[in-house]
């Protein structure tokens, strides 16, 4: 069901429903549980010269975003550095 459909069904504004959804997602996924991760997926999306690459790392079991980073280059080092920063298990 879309945000607009939920808002219409409840008789509230789109902004209110979106705000509730955003708060819920923040609470559930703001701090990923890295100790239980067994498999990840990594994707890099080129966004053009000005923006560079968007790197996304997902926990494949939960479908949660673990890392979202924008980099000028397409390099593994930036992903490894990010994992060191957030304390990924060895």
Biotite code that builds the C-alpha atoms (Angstrom):
import biotite.structure as struc

atoms = struc.array([
    struc.Atom([0.000, 0.000, 0.000], chain_id="A", res_id=1, res_name="UNK", atom_name="CA", element="C"),
    struc.Atom([1.370, 3.427, -0.887], chain_id="A", res_id=2, res_name="UNK", atom_name="CA", element="C"),
    struc.Atom([1.897, 6.242, 1.597], chain_id="A", res_id=3, res_name="UNK", atom_name="CA", element="C"),
    struc.Atom([-0.821, 8.227, -0.134], chain_id="A", res_id=4, res_name="UNK", atom_name="CA", element="C"),
    struc.Atom([-3.287, 5.320, 0.111], chain_id="A", res_id=5, res_name="UNK", atom_name="CA", element="C"),
    struc.Atom([-2.568, 4.880, 3.835], chain_id="A", res_id=6, res_name="UNK", atom_name="CA", element="C"),
    struc.Atom([-2.986, 8.615, 4.444], chain_id="A", res_id=7, res_name="UNK", atom_name="CA", element="C"),
    struc.Atom([-6.282, 8.651, 2.543], chain_id="A", res_id=8, res_name="UNK", atom_name="CA", element="C"),
    struc.Atom([-7.537, 5.548, 4.403], chain_id="A", res_id=9, res_name="UNK", atom_name="CA", element="C"),
    struc.Atom([-6.694, 7.056, 7.807], chain_id="A", res_id=10, res_name="UNK", atom_name="CA", element="C"),
    struc.Atom([-7.807, 10.570, 6.906], chain_id="A", res_id=11, res_name="UNK", atom_name="CA", element="C"),
    struc.Atom([-4.413, 12.133, 7.682], chain_id="A", res_id=12, res_name="UNK", atom_name="CA", element="C"),
    struc.Atom([-1.782, 13.951, 5.637], chain_id="A", res_id=13, res_name="UNK", atom_name="CA", element="C"),
    struc.Atom([0.877, 12.296, 3.485], chain_id="A", res_id=14, res_name="UNK", atom_name="CA", element="C"),
    struc.Atom([3.531, 14.104, 5.552], chain_id="A", res_id=15, res_name="UNK", atom_name="CA", element="C"),
    struc.Atom([2.285, 12.548, 8.788], chain_id="A", res_id=16, res_name="UNK", atom_name="CA", element="C"),
    struc.Atom([2.388, 8.995, 7.396], chain_id="A", res_id=17, res_name="UNK", atom_name="CA", element="C"),
    struc.Atom([5.812, 9.586, 5.831], chain_id="A", res_id=18, res_name="UNK", atom_name="CA", element="C"),
    struc.Atom([7.124, 10.973, 9.136], chain_id="A", res_id=19, res_name="UNK", atom_name="CA", element="C"),
    struc.Atom([5.888, 7.935, 11.063], chain_id="A", res_id=20, res_name="UNK", atom_name="CA", element="C"),
    struc.Atom([7.452, 5.602, 8.498], chain_id="A", res_id=21, res_name="UNK", atom_name="CA", element="C"),
    struc.Atom([10.756, 7.491, 8.608], chain_id="A", res_id=22, res_name="UNK", atom_name="CA", element="C"),
    struc.Atom([10.879, 7.403, 12.426], chain_id="A", res_id=23, res_name="UNK", atom_name="CA", element="C"),
    struc.Atom([10.136, 3.674, 12.443], chain_id="A", res_id=24, res_name="UNK", atom_name="CA", element="C"),
    struc.Atom([12.857, 2.912, 9.899], chain_id="A", res_id=25, res_name="UNK", atom_name="CA", element="C"),
    struc.Atom([15.338, 5.043, 11.865], chain_id="A", res_id=26, res_name="UNK", atom_name="CA", element="C"),
    struc.Atom([14.623, 3.129, 15.074], chain_id="A", res_id=27, res_name="UNK", atom_name="CA", element="C"),
    struc.Atom([14.875, -0.280, 13.408], chain_id="A", res_id=28, res_name="UNK", atom_name="CA", element="C"),
    struc.Atom([17.871, 0.215, 11.116], chain_id="A", res_id=29, res_name="UNK", atom_name="CA", element="C"),
    struc.Atom([19.936, 3.193, 12.339], chain_id="A", res_id=30, res_name="UNK", atom_name="CA", element="C"),
    struc.Atom([22.496, 0.983, 14.106], chain_id="A", res_id=31, res_name="UNK", atom_name="CA", element="C"),
    struc.Atom([22.979, -2.268, 12.194], chain_id="A", res_id=32, res_name="UNK", atom_name="CA", element="C"),
    struc.Atom([23.593, -5.448, 14.204], chain_id="A", res_id=33, res_name="UNK", atom_name="CA", element="C"),
    struc.Atom([26.906, -6.401, 12.649], chain_id="A", res_id=34, res_name="UNK", atom_name="CA", element="C"),
    struc.Atom([27.732, -9.408, 14.850], chain_id="A", res_id=35, res_name="UNK", atom_name="CA", element="C"),
    struc.Atom([24.984, -11.554, 13.284], chain_id="A", res_id=36, res_name="UNK", atom_name="CA", element="C"),
    struc.Atom([25.732, -10.782, 9.641], chain_id="A", res_id=37, res_name="UNK", atom_name="CA", element="C"),
    struc.Atom([26.643, -13.837, 7.583], chain_id="A", res_id=38, res_name="UNK", atom_name="CA", element="C"),
    struc.Atom([26.184, -12.692, 3.986], chain_id="A", res_id=39, res_name="UNK", atom_name="CA", element="C"),
    struc.Atom([26.334, -9.262, 2.412], chain_id="A", res_id=40, res_name="UNK", atom_name="CA", element="C"),
    struc.Atom([25.643, -7.765, -0.979], chain_id="A", res_id=41, res_name="UNK", atom_name="CA", element="C"),
    struc.Atom([27.619, -4.810, -2.277], chain_id="A", res_id=42, res_name="UNK", atom_name="CA", element="C"),
    struc.Atom([26.629, -2.558, -5.151], chain_id="A", res_id=43, res_name="UNK", atom_name="CA", element="C"),
    struc.Atom([28.183, 0.581, -6.563], chain_id="A", res_id=44, res_name="UNK", atom_name="CA", element="C"),
    struc.Atom([26.141, 2.942, -8.676], chain_id="A", res_id=45, res_name="UNK", atom_name="CA", element="C"),
    struc.Atom([27.826, 5.585, -10.817], chain_id="A", res_id=46, res_name="UNK", atom_name="CA", element="C"),
    struc.Atom([25.953, 8.886, -10.508], chain_id="A", res_id=47, res_name="UNK", atom_name="CA", element="C"),
    struc.Atom([28.012, 11.008, -12.873], chain_id="A", res_id=48, res_name="UNK", atom_name="CA", element="C"),
    struc.Atom([31.151, 13.141, -12.688], chain_id="A", res_id=49, res_name="UNK", atom_name="CA", element="C"),
    struc.Atom([29.918, 15.525, -10.007], chain_id="A", res_id=50, res_name="UNK", atom_name="CA", element="C"),
    struc.Atom([28.575, 12.936, -7.568], chain_id="A", res_id=51, res_name="UNK", atom_name="CA", element="C"),
    struc.Atom([30.829, 9.937, -8.146], chain_id="A", res_id=52, res_name="UNK", atom_name="CA", element="C"),
    struc.Atom([29.770, 6.532, -6.825], chain_id="A", res_id=53, res_name="UNK", atom_name="CA", element="C"),
    struc.Atom([27.087, 5.517, -4.367], chain_id="A", res_id=54, res_name="UNK", atom_name="CA", element="C"),
    struc.Atom([28.133, 2.379, -2.489], chain_id="A", res_id=55, res_name="UNK", atom_name="CA", element="C"),
    struc.Atom([25.455, 0.277, -0.823], chain_id="A", res_id=56, res_name="UNK", atom_name="CA", element="C"),
    struc.Atom([26.106, -2.715, 1.439], chain_id="A", res_id=57, res_name="UNK", atom_name="CA", element="C"),
    struc.Atom([23.147, -4.907, 2.439], chain_id="A", res_id=58, res_name="UNK", atom_name="CA", element="C"),
    struc.Atom([22.650, -7.635, 5.032], chain_id="A", res_id=59, res_name="UNK", atom_name="CA", element="C"),
    struc.Atom([21.162, -10.337, 2.806], chain_id="A", res_id=60, res_name="UNK", atom_name="CA", element="C"),
    struc.Atom([19.381, -12.163, 5.622], chain_id="A", res_id=61, res_name="UNK", atom_name="CA", element="C"),
    struc.Atom([17.458, -9.150, 6.943], chain_id="A", res_id=62, res_name="UNK", atom_name="CA", element="C"),
    struc.Atom([17.451, -7.002, 3.813], chain_id="A", res_id=63, res_name="UNK", atom_name="CA", element="C"),
    struc.Atom([18.793, -4.098, 5.881], chain_id="A", res_id=64, res_name="UNK", atom_name="CA", element="C"),
    struc.Atom([21.179, -1.434, 4.616], chain_id="A", res_id=65, res_name="UNK", atom_name="CA", element="C"),
    struc.Atom([24.441, -1.692, 6.558], chain_id="A", res_id=66, res_name="UNK", atom_name="CA", element="C"),
    struc.Atom([26.378, 0.999, 4.777], chain_id="A", res_id=67, res_name="UNK", atom_name="CA", element="C"),
    struc.Atom([25.526, 3.794, 2.387], chain_id="A", res_id=68, res_name="UNK", atom_name="CA", element="C"),
    struc.Atom([28.459, 5.907, 1.215], chain_id="A", res_id=69, res_name="UNK", atom_name="CA", element="C"),
    struc.Atom([29.186, 8.383, -1.559], chain_id="A", res_id=70, res_name="UNK", atom_name="CA", element="C"),
    struc.Atom([32.712, 8.299, -2.963], chain_id="A", res_id=71, res_name="UNK", atom_name="CA", element="C"),
    struc.Atom([34.492, 10.017, -5.828], chain_id="A", res_id=72, res_name="UNK", atom_name="CA", element="C"),
    struc.Atom([36.212, 6.795, -6.892], chain_id="A", res_id=73, res_name="UNK", atom_name="CA", element="C"),
    struc.Atom([35.216, 3.191, -7.281], chain_id="A", res_id=74, res_name="UNK", atom_name="CA", element="C"),
    struc.Atom([37.513, 1.567, -4.781], chain_id="A", res_id=75, res_name="UNK", atom_name="CA", element="C"),
    struc.Atom([37.397, -1.288, -2.288], chain_id="A", res_id=76, res_name="UNK", atom_name="CA", element="C"),
    struc.Atom([39.503, 0.681, 0.180], chain_id="A", res_id=77, res_name="UNK", atom_name="CA", element="C"),
    struc.Atom([36.647, 3.081, 0.928], chain_id="A", res_id=78, res_name="UNK", atom_name="CA", element="C"),
    struc.Atom([34.328, 0.185, 1.798], chain_id="A", res_id=79, res_name="UNK", atom_name="CA", element="C"),
    struc.Atom([36.958, -1.471, 4.015], chain_id="A", res_id=80, res_name="UNK", atom_name="CA", element="C"),
    struc.Atom([37.608, 1.843, 5.787], chain_id="A", res_id=81, res_name="UNK", atom_name="CA", element="C"),
    struc.Atom([33.888, 2.292, 6.379], chain_id="A", res_id=82, res_name="UNK", atom_name="CA", element="C"),
    struc.Atom([33.625, -1.182, 7.924], chain_id="A", res_id=83, res_name="UNK", atom_name="CA", element="C"),
    struc.Atom([36.562, -0.404, 10.207], chain_id="A", res_id=84, res_name="UNK", atom_name="CA", element="C"),
    struc.Atom([34.825, 2.822, 11.260], chain_id="A", res_id=85, res_name="UNK", atom_name="CA", element="C"),
    struc.Atom([31.522, 1.131, 12.152], chain_id="A", res_id=86, res_name="UNK", atom_name="CA", element="C"),
    struc.Atom([33.246, -1.808, 13.847], chain_id="A", res_id=87, res_name="UNK", atom_name="CA", element="C"),
    struc.Atom([32.554, -4.762, 11.596], chain_id="A", res_id=88, res_name="UNK", atom_name="CA", element="C"),
    struc.Atom([33.550, -8.132, 13.051], chain_id="A", res_id=89, res_name="UNK", atom_name="CA", element="C"),
    struc.Atom([36.708, -9.850, 11.769], chain_id="A", res_id=90, res_name="UNK", atom_name="CA", element="C"),
])
